[in-house]
Amino acid sequence: MADYGHDLLFGTFLTPAAEQAQQVVELAQLTEQVGLDLVSIQDHPYQPAFLDSWTLLSVIAAQTTRVRVLPNVANLPLRPPAVLARAAASLDILSGGRVELGLGAGAFWDAIAAQGGPRRTPAEALAALDEAIKVIRTLWTPGRGVRLDGTHYSLRGAKPGPFPAHDIGIWLGAIKPRMLRLTGRAADGWLPSSSYVPPQQLAVSNRIIDEAADAAGRKPEAVRRLYNIVGSFTGDGREFLQGPSAVWVEQLTELTLTEGVSGYILMVESADTMRRFAAEVVPAVRELVAAARAGGAQPEAPAHPSVTVRRENPQRAGTGGPVAARVRTAKRDSAEALAAVPTPDDGVRLSRIQPWDESTRPVGPTPDPDRRYTRHEQAAGQHLIDVHDHLRAELTQLRGIVDQVAAGTMDPGEARSHLNTMTMRQNNWTLGAYCESYCRVVTTHHTLEDQALFPHLRRADARLAPVIDRLEEEHHVIHGVLERVDRALVALVTGPDGMAELRAAIDLLTDTLLSHLSYEERELVEPLARLGYR
């Protein structure tokens, strides 16, 4: 098999436990907050301990803005396809085009029959699924009243509509050969679970799908391959997804490049597990797959837009003396030789408080303007930028949370809870999170040794010591700024000027964070490419 070239998607597979309804919604919201792409919900309509999946998906879609939502997978015997088509289209319209449709032929037939559903043989279930796909696609296609004659599902002049806001993918939870052939000829995606289709079976299943697609006049890559996965960050790494994050990165990257899997949906009950997956596994898999797809060629410089915030009180920050200016110019020119491009500081400030003097920031050695770097050499700097982009995104979320508090749609206690779960609060304002995840990845590939970043850079180039000292000092300052935000959230309920104090604290955090991240990237991206890990 081979890589089918689809963009990578990562998401969560949640259990709709009725006794933990709020926690399920919070996990769905966290899925978006940590930067994942999909929220999927089990669908077992006969299970009295579960919330109804479509109702839950609607609530999740209403309380998120970016993630796609889907049933994983919809129980066809208890969800008539005509109604399912209109429900999916309706939610797609209401969510701004964020619905996909995982669809299954059915299982647990005793439970289905007990609730008034049909009891089908495997052949009947397959035929019903085939007919259901036709019904759903027909009702999503503009036209007049339509007729479809089927053994299990028919349309007798039904009028199509409403029509989805985007082309909803129909992803089948197929396991057996006949279902796999149906996937190849009629579906947009294949969505098995690792507990039923282990990695060593993917190649055979993919081959069946590809052959069926070819026979139907379709390209095999028209069928996206997704994978529900379950794993643990404990273990020795000898089993699938049982070990440290580097094991996950290695195995998922391999499945993408050799078996064409482009979507990984983690069965998760723990917020901590989700955060670790999002922070340590997802960025590294994206990076390694991108490098492999590039074939080692020097890529175009990727865009890493800085966070966009409302600039109410712009003040130009200090820019340093003429020596610092010349070094910055040399660094900017040299960056053209790097695909890992530091995010510039726009120099705009919201707060009148200046917690440090930016003009006194040390600068490192001037890069060699003629030096060129391989993609492998640039990987560490790019990973640093990716981690920082996640922190910039968290800052945008935090400012949005403050807006919600101001509007009265969120209480300060909930806002504090969000702040305490953010990476910017958890990683102690060092590059420890970056070092841990990245070093684990590269150690797995036997290319670099697992060493702490700052001590290594001090040893490798003593000229960087003043820069590293300053970065460490700024980490402590930012910690204090975060504590000020926390105190402002507490004060919000005790004083009349609480909101003004909170906004001032957030503005100061915005200034210090964006300035610091840009400085760190400016000074370390090139040394990381030049010095690496020895």
C-alpha positions as CSV (number, residue, x, y, z in Angstrom):
1,M,0.0,0.0,0.0
2,A,1.0,3.6,-0.2
3,D,0.2,7.1,1.1
4,Y,-3.0,8.4,-0.6
5,G,-1.9,12.0,0.1
6,H,-4.9,13.2,2.1
7,D,-4.4,16.0,4.6
8,L,-4.1,14.7,8.2
9,L,-7.0,14.8,10.6
10,F,-7.0,14.1,14.3
11,G,-9.9,13.8,16.6
12,T,-11.6,12.2,19.6
13,F,-14.1,9.3,20.0
14,L,-16.3,10.0,23.0
15,T,-18.7,7.8,25.0
16,P,-22.1,9.7,25.4
17,A,-22.6,8.6,29.0
18,A,-25.7,10.2,30.4
19,E,-24.4,10.4,34.0
20,Q,-21.4,12.4,32.8
21,A,-23.2,14.6,30.2
22,Q,-21.4,17.8,31.1
23,Q,-18.0,16.1,31.2
24,V,-18.7,14.7,27.7
25,V,-19.5,18.2,26.3
26,E,-16.4,19.6,28.1
27,L,-14.2,16.9,26.5
28,A,-15.7,17.9,23.1
29,Q,-14.9,21.5,23.8
30,L,-11.4,20.6,24.9
31,T,-10.9,18.7,21.6
32,E,-11.3,22.0,19.8
33,Q,-9.2,24.0,22.4
34,V,-6.2,21.7,22.0
35,G,-6.3,22.0,18.2
36,L,-7.8,18.7,17.1
37,D,-10.1,18.5,14.1
38,L,-12.9,16.0,14.8
39,V,-15.3,15.1,17.6
40,S,-17.1,11.8,17.2
41,I,-19.7,10.1,19.3
42,Q,-20.6,6.5,19.7
43,D,-24.2,5.8,18.5
44,H,-26.0,3.0,20.4
45,P,-29.7,4.2,20.5
46,Y,-30.7,1.1,22.4
47,Q,-28.4,1.9,25.3
48,P,-30.3,3.5,28.2
49,A,-27.2,4.7,29.8
50,F,-26.2,6.8,26.8
51,L,-27.4,10.2,25.6
52,D,-28.9,10.3,22.1
53,S,-26.0,10.9,19.8
54,W,-27.6,13.3,17.4
55,T,-28.9,15.5,20.2
56,L,-25.5,15.5,21.8
57,L,-23.8,16.2,18.5
58,S,-26.1,19.2,18.1
59,V,-25.2,20.6,21.5
60,I,-21.5,20.1,20.8
61,A,-21.8,21.8,17.4
62,A,-23.5,24.7,19.1
63,Q,-20.8,25.0,21.8
64,T,-17.8,24.9,19.4
65,T,-16.8,26.9,16.3
66,R,-14.2,24.9,14.4
67,V,-14.2,21.1,15.0
68,R,-16.2,18.8,12.7
69,V,-18.7,16.5,14.4
70,L,-19.9,13.0,13.4
71,P,-21.5,9.9,14.7
72,N,-19.0,7.1,15.0
73,V,-20.9,5.3,13.5
74,A,-24.6,6.0,13.1
75,N,-26.8,2.9,13.8
76,L,-28.6,2.6,10.5
77,P,-31.3,0.0,11.6
78,L,-32.6,2.5,14.2
79,R,-32.1,5.7,12.1
80,P,-34.1,5.6,8.8
81,P,-31.8,7.0,6.1
82,A,-34.2,9.6,4.8
83,V,-34.5,11.1,8.3
84,L,-30.8,10.7,8.9
85,A,-30.0,12.5,5.6
86,R,-32.2,15.5,6.6
87,A,-30.8,15.5,10.2
88,A,-27.2,15.5,9.0
89,A,-27.9,18.2,6.4
90,S,-29.7,20.4,8.9
91,L,-26.9,20.2,11.4
92,D,-24.3,20.9,8.7
93,I,-26.2,24.1,7.8
94,L,-26.5,25.2,11.4
95,S,-22.8,24.4,12.2
96,G,-21.4,26.1,9.1
97,G,-20.4,22.9,7.2
98,R,-18.9,20.9,10.1
99,V,-20.7,17.6,9.9
100,E,-19.5,14.3,8.5
101,L,-21.5,11.1,8.6
102,G,-20.1,7.9,10.0
103,L,-22.4,5.1,9.0
104,G,-22.7,1.5,10.1
105,A,-24.8,-1.5,9.0
106,G,-25.7,-2.4,12.6
107,A,-24.8,-4.8,15.3
108,F,-26.2,-6.1,18.6
109,W,-29.3,-7.2,16.8
110,D,-31.1,-8.4,20.0
111,A,-30.9,-4.9,21.4
112,I,-32.0,-3.4,18.1
113,A,-35.0,-5.8,17.8
114,A,-35.9,-5.1,21.5
115,Q,-36.4,-1.4,20.5
116,G,-38.5,-2.2,17.5
117,G,-35.8,-2.3,14.9
118,P,-35.3,-5.0,12.3
119,R,-33.2,-8.1,12.9
120,R,-31.1,-8.5,9.8
121,T,-28.7,-11.2,8.5
122,P,-25.2,-10.0,7.4
123,A,-26.4,-10.1,3.7
124,E,-29.5,-8.1,4.5
125,A,-27.5,-5.5,6.6
126,L,-25.1,-5.0,3.7
127,A,-28.0,-4.6,1.2
128,A,-29.7,-2.2,3.5
129,L,-26.6,-0.1,3.9
130,D,-26.1,0.1,0.1
131,E,-29.7,1.3,-0.3
132,A,-29.3,3.8,2.5
133,I,-26.3,5.4,0.9
134,K,-28.4,5.9,-2.3
135,V,-31.3,7.4,-0.3
136,I,-29.0,9.8,1.6
137,R,-27.1,11.0,-1.5
138,T,-30.4,11.4,-3.4
139,L,-31.9,13.6,-0.7
140,W,-28.8,15.7,-0.6
141,T,-29.0,16.3,-4.4
142,P,-31.2,19.1,-5.8
143,G,-34.0,17.9,-7.9
144,R,-37.7,17.1,-8.0
145,G,-39.5,14.4,-6.2
146,V,-37.6,11.1,-6.6
147,R,-38.4,7.5,-6.5
148,L,-36.1,4.7,-5.4
149,D,-37.2,1.1,-5.1
150,G,-35.4,-1.0,-2.6
151,T,-35.9,-4.0,-0.5
152,H,-35.2,-2.2,2.7
153,Y,-35.5,1.5,1.9
154,S,-37.5,3.3,-0.8
155,L,-38.5,6.8,-1.8
156,R,-42.0,7.4,-3.2
157,G,-41.7,10.9,-4.7
158,A,-39.8,12.4,-1.7
159,K,-38.5,15.9,-2.4
160,P,-34.7,16.4,-1.8
161,G,-33.5,18.9,0.8
162,P,-32.4,20.6,2.9
163,F,-29.0,20.5,1.2
164,P,-25.8,20.4,3.3
165,A,-23.5,23.4,3.5
166,H,-20.6,21.3,2.3
167,D,-20.1,17.9,0.7
168,I,-20.7,15.7,3.8
169,G,-18.5,12.6,3.7
170,I,-20.1,9.2,4.2
171,W,-17.5,7.2,6.2
172,L,-18.3,3.5,6.6
173,G,-17.4,1.4,9.7
174,A,-16.6,-1.7,7.6
175,I,-14.7,-4.8,8.6
176,K,-15.7,-7.8,6.4
177,P,-14.8,-8.1,2.7
178,R,-18.3,-7.4,1.4
179,M,-18.6,-4.2,3.4
180,L,-15.1,-3.3,2.3
181,R,-16.1,-3.7,-1.3
182,L,-19.1,-1.5,-0.7
183,T,-16.8,1.1,0.8
184,G,-14.6,1.1,-2.3
185,R,-17.4,1.5,-4.7
186,A,-19.8,3.9,-2.8
187,A,-18.3,5.6,0.3
188,D,-16.1,8.7,0.8
189,G,-14.2,7.1,3.7
190,W,-13.4,4.0,5.6
191,L,-13.6,4.2,9.4
192,P,-12.6,1.0,11.2
193,S,-11.4,0.7,14.8
194,S,-8.0,-0.7,15.8
195,S,-9.6,-3.0,18.3
196,Y,-11.4,-4.8,15.4
197,V,-9.0,-4.2,12.5
198,P,-5.4,-4.2,14.0
199,P,-2.7,-2.5,12.0
200,Q,-1.4,-5.7,10.5
201,Q,-4.8,-6.2,8.8
202,L,-5.0,-2.7,7.2
203,A,-3.0,-3.7,4.1
204,V,-5.4,-6.6,3.1
205,S,-8.5,-4.4,3.8
206,N,-7.1,-1.5,1.8
207,R,-6.4,-3.8,-1.1
208,I,-10.0,-4.9,-1.2
209,I,-11.2,-1.3,-1.0
210,D,-8.8,-0.3,-3.8
211,E,-9.9,-3.1,-6.1
212,A,-13.5,-2.3,-5.6
213,A,-12.9,1.4,-6.3
214,D,-11.1,0.5,-9.5
215,A,-13.9,-1.8,-10.6
216,A,-16.4,1.0,-10.0
217,G,-14.4,3.4,-12.1
218,R,-13.2,5.4,-9.1
219,K,-9.7,6.2,-8.0
220,P,-8.6,4.4,-4.8
221,E,-7.6,7.8,-3.2
222,A,-11.2,8.9,-3.5
223,V,-11.8,6.9,-0.3
224,R,-10.2,8.5,2.8
225,R,-8.8,6.1,5.3
226,L,-9.5,6.9,9.0
227,Y,-8.8,4.9,12.1
228,N,-10.4,4.8,15.5
229,I,-7.5,4.2,17.8
230,V,-7.0,3.3,21.5
231,G,-3.8,3.4,23.4
232,S,-1.8,4.2,26.5
233,F,1.2,6.3,27.2
234,T,2.5,3.6,29.5
235,G,4.1,0.4,28.3
236,D,7.3,-0.6,26.7
237,G,6.3,0.2,23.1
238,R,6.2,-3.3,21.8
239,E,2.5,-3.2,21.2
240,F,0.5,-0.8,19.1
241,L,0.2,2.6,20.8
242,Q,1.4,1.2,24.2
243,G,4.3,3.4,25.2
244,P,5.6,6.9,25.3
245,S,4.6,9.5,22.8
246,A,7.5,8.8,20.6
247,V,6.1,5.3,20.0
248,W,2.8,6.7,19.0
249,V,4.5,9.2,16.6
250,E,6.5,6.5,15.0
251,Q,3.6,4.1,14.5
252,L,1.1,6.6,13.3
253,T,3.5,8.1,10.9
254,E,4.3,4.7,9.5
255,L,0.6,3.9,9.0
256,T,0.1,7.1,7.1
257,L,3.1,6.6,4.8
258,T,2.6,2.8,4.2
259,E,-1.1,2.2,4.7
260,G,-2.6,5.5,3.7
261,V,-4.3,6.3,6.9
262,S,-5.0,10.0,7.1
263,G,-7.3,10.3,10.1
264,Y,-6.7,9.2,13.6
265,I,-9.6,9.4,16.1
266,L,-8.6,8.6,19.7
267,M,-11.0,6.8,22.0
268,V,-10.5,9.0,25.1
269,E,-12.0,9.5,28.5
270,S,-9.3,11.6,30.1
271,A,-8.6,15.3,29.5
272,D,-4.9,14.7,30.3
273,T,-4.6,12.0,27.7
274,M,-6.2,14.2,25.1
275,R,-3.9,17.1,25.9
276,R,-0.8,14.8,25.7
277,F,-2.0,13.4,22.4
278,A,-2.6,16.9,21.0
279,A,0.7,18.4,22.3
280,E,3.2,15.5,21.9
281,V,1.8,13.3,19.1
282,V,-0.2,15.2,16.6
283,P,2.4,18.0,15.7
284,A,5.2,15.5,15.4
285,V,3.2,13.2,13.1
286,R,2.2,16.1,10.9
287,E,5.9,17.2,10.7
288,L,7.3,13.8,9.9
289,V,4.6,13.0,7.3
290,A,5.2,16.4,5.7
291,A,8.9,15.8,5.6
292,A,8.4,12.4,4.0
293,R,6.0,13.7,1.4
294,A,8.4,16.5,0.5
295,G,11.0,13.8,-0.3
296,G,13.8,15.7,1.4
297,A,13.4,18.6,-1.0
298,Q,13.8,22.1,0.3
299,P,10.1,23.3,0.8
300,E,8.6,26.7,0.4
301,A,8.7,28.7,3.6
302,P,5.5,27.8,5.4
303,A,3.2,30.6,6.7
304,H,3.0,30.8,10.5
305,P,0.6,33.7,11.1
306,S,0.8,35.3,14.5
307,V,-2.2,35.6,16.6
308,T,-4.6,38.4,15.7
309,V,-5.8,40.5,18.6
310,R,-7.6,43.7,19.0
311,R,-5.1,46.5,19.3
312,E,-6.7,49.3,21.4
313,N,-3.7,51.2,22.7
314,P,-0.8,50.7,20.2
315,Q,2.7,51.7,21.4
316,R,5.9,50.9,19.6
317,A,8.2,48.8,21.7
318,G,11.9,49.6,22.1
319,T,14.0,48.3,19.2
320,G,17.5,48.3,20.8
321,G,20.6,50.0,19.7
322,P,22.4,50.1,16.3
323,V,24.4,46.9,16.9
324,A,21.3,44.9,17.8
325,A,19.5,46.4,14.8
326,R,22.3,45.2,12.5
327,V,22.2,41.7,13.9
328,R,18.5,41.5,13.5
329,T,18.8,42.5,9.9
330,A,21.4,39.8,9.3
331,K,19.1,37.3,11.0
332,R,16.1,38.4,8.9
333,D,18.1,38.0,5.7
334,S,19.5,34.7,6.8
335,A,16.0,33.4,7.5
336,E,15.4,33.3,3.7
337,A,17.7,30.3,3.8
338,L,15.4,28.6,6.3
339,A,12.0,27.1,5.7
340,A,11.4,27.3,9.5
341,V,10.6,31.1,9.6
342,P,10.4,32.8,13.0
343,T,7.2,34.7,13.6
344,P,8.1,38.5,13.7
345,D,7.0,40.8,16.5
346,D,4.8,43.5,15.1
347,G,5.9,45.9,17.8
348,V,2.4,46.9,18.8
349,R,1.6,47.0,22.5
350,L,-1.8,47.0,24.3
351,S,-0.6,47.8,27.9
352,R,1.2,50.8,29.2
353,I,3.1,48.5,31.6
354,Q,6.5,47.3,30.4
355,P,7.6,44.3,32.5
356,W,11.1,44.3,30.9
357,D,13.3,46.5,28.8
358,E,13.3,45.0,25.3
359,S,16.1,47.2,24.2
360,T,18.5,45.3,26.5
361,R,17.8,41.9,25.1
362,P,21.0,40.1,24.1
363,V,21.4,38.9,20.6
364,G,23.2,35.8,19.5
365,P,25.9,35.4,16.8
366,T,25.2,36.6,13.3
367,P,24.3,33.6,11.1
368,D,26.3,32.8,8.0
369,P,24.2,34.3,5.2
370,D,25.5,31.7,2.7
371,R,24.6,28.7,4.9
372,R,21.8,26.4,3.8
373,Y,20.1,23.8,5.9
374,T,18.6,20.4,5.2
375,R,15.0,19.7,6.2
376,H,16.3,17.4,8.9
377,E,18.4,20.2,10.3
378,Q,15.4,22.6,10.3
379,A,13.0,20.2,12.1
380,A,13.9,21.3,15.6
381,G,13.3,25.0,14.8
382,Q,10.1,24.2,13.0
383,H,8.8,22.2,16.0
384,L,9.6,25.1,18.3
385,I,7.5,27.4,16.0
386,D,4.7,24.9,16.0
387,V,4.7,24.7,19.8
388,H,4.6,28.5,20.0
389,D,1.8,28.7,17.5
390,H,-0.2,26.5,19.8
391,L,0.5,29.0,22.7
392,R,-0.6,31.9,20.4
393,A,-3.8,30.1,19.7
394,E,-4.4,29.5,23.4
395,L,-4.0,33.3,23.9
396,T,-6.7,33.9,21.3
397,Q,-8.9,31.5,23.2
398,L,-8.2,33.2,26.5
399,R,-9.1,36.6,25.1
400,G,-12.3,35.0,23.8
401,I,-13.1,33.6,27.3
402,V,-12.7,37.1,28.8
403,D,-15.1,38.4,26.2
404,Q,-17.6,35.7,27.3
405,V,-17.2,36.7,31.0
406,A,-17.8,40.3,30.1
407,A,-20.9,39.4,28.1
408,G,-22.2,37.3,31.1
409,T,-22.1,34.0,29.2
410,M,-19.4,32.5,31.4
411,D,-18.7,32.9,35.1
412,P,-15.2,33.8,36.4
413,G,-14.8,30.4,38.1
414,E,-15.2,28.6,34.7
415,A,-12.8,31.1,33.2
416,R,-10.2,30.3,35.9
417,S,-10.7,26.6,35.1
418,H,-9.9,27.2,31.5
419,L,-6.8,29.2,32.3
420,N,-5.5,26.4,34.6
421,T,-5.8,23.7,31.9
422,M,-4.1,25.7,29.2
423,T,-0.6,24.7,28.0
424,M,0.7,28.2,28.7
425,R,0.0,27.5,32.4
426,Q,1.1,23.9,32.5
427,N,4.5,23.9,30.9
428,N,6.2,26.0,33.5
429,W,7.2,28.6,30.9
430,T,10.3,26.7,29.9
431,L,10.9,24.7,26.7
432,G,10.4,21.6,28.7
433,A,7.3,20.5,26.9
434,Y,9.0,21.1,23.6
435,C,12.1,19.3,24.6
436,E,10.3,16.3,25.9
437,S,8.1,15.7,22.9
438,Y,10.6,16.6,20.2
439,C,13.5,14.7,21.8
440,R,11.3,11.6,22.2
441,V,10.5,11.7,18.5
442,V,14.0,12.2,17.2
443,T,15.3,9.6,19.7
444,T,12.9,7.1,18.2
445,H,14.4,7.8,14.8
446,H,18.0,7.4,16.2
447,T,19.0,10.7,14.7
448,L,19.4,12.8,17.9
449,E,20.1,12.2,21.5
450,D,17.5,13.1,24.2
451,Q,19.0,16.2,25.8
452,A,17.6,19.3,27.4
453,L,17.6,22.2,24.9
454,F,19.0,25.1,26.9
455,P,22.0,23.2,28.4
456,H,22.8,21.7,25.1
457,L,22.8,25.2,23.4
458,R,25.0,26.6,26.1
459,R,27.5,23.8,25.6
460,A,27.4,23.9,21.8
461,D,27.9,27.7,21.4
462,A,28.9,29.7,24.5
463,R,27.9,32.9,22.6
464,L,24.3,31.9,23.1
465,A,24.5,32.0,26.9
466,P,23.4,35.6,27.4
467,V,20.3,35.0,25.2
468,I,19.4,31.8,27.1
469,D,19.8,33.7,30.5
470,R,17.5,36.4,29.3
471,L,14.9,33.8,28.0
472,E,14.9,32.1,31.4
473,E,14.4,35.4,33.1
474,E,11.4,36.3,30.9
475,H,9.9,32.9,31.6
476,H,9.7,33.9,35.3
477,V,8.2,37.3,34.4
478,I,5.5,35.7,32.3
479,H,4.6,33.4,35.2
480,G,4.0,36.5,37.3
481,V,1.8,37.9,34.6
482,L,-0.3,34.7,34.5
483,E,-0.7,34.9,38.2
484,R,-2.0,38.5,37.8
485,V,-4.6,37.2,35.3
486,D,-5.7,34.6,37.9
487,R,-6.0,37.3,40.6
488,A,-8.0,39.5,38.3
489,L,-10.5,36.7,37.7
490,V,-10.9,36.3,41.5
491,A,-11.3,40.0,41.9
492,L,-13.9,40.2,39.2
493,V,-16.6,39.1,41.6
494,T,-15.5,41.3,44.5
495,G,-15.0,44.8,43.1
496,P,-16.7,47.2,40.7
497,D,-13.6,47.7,38.5
498,G,-13.0,44.0,38.2
499,M,-13.5,43.8,34.4
500,A,-11.2,46.7,33.7
501,E,-8.5,45.0,35.8
502,L,-9.0,41.7,34.0
503,R,-8.8,43.2,30.6
504,A,-5.6,45.1,31.6
505,A,-4.1,41.8,32.8
506,I,-5.0,40.1,29.6
507,D,-3.5,43.0,27.5
508,L,-0.3,42.7,29.5
509,L,-0.2,39.0,29.0
510,T,-0.7,39.5,25.2
511,D,2.2,42.0,25.1
512,T,4.6,39.8,27.0
513,L,3.7,36.5,25.5
514,L,3.8,37.6,21.8
515,S,7.0,39.6,22.3
516,H,8.8,36.7,24.2
517,L,7.8,34.0,21.7
518,S,9.0,36.1,18.8
519,Y,12.3,36.9,20.5
520,E,12.9,33.2,21.4
521,E,12.2,32.1,17.8
522,R,14.4,34.9,16.3
523,E,17.3,33.8,18.5
524,L,17.0,30.0,18.5
525,V,15.5,28.8,15.2
526,E,18.8,29.2,13.3
527,P,21.0,27.9,16.1
528,L,18.8,24.8,16.4
529,A,19.3,24.2,12.7
530,R,23.0,24.8,13.0
531,L,23.8,23.0,16.2
532,G,21.1,20.3,16.4
533,Y,21.5,17.7,19.1
534,R,24.9,16.1,19.3
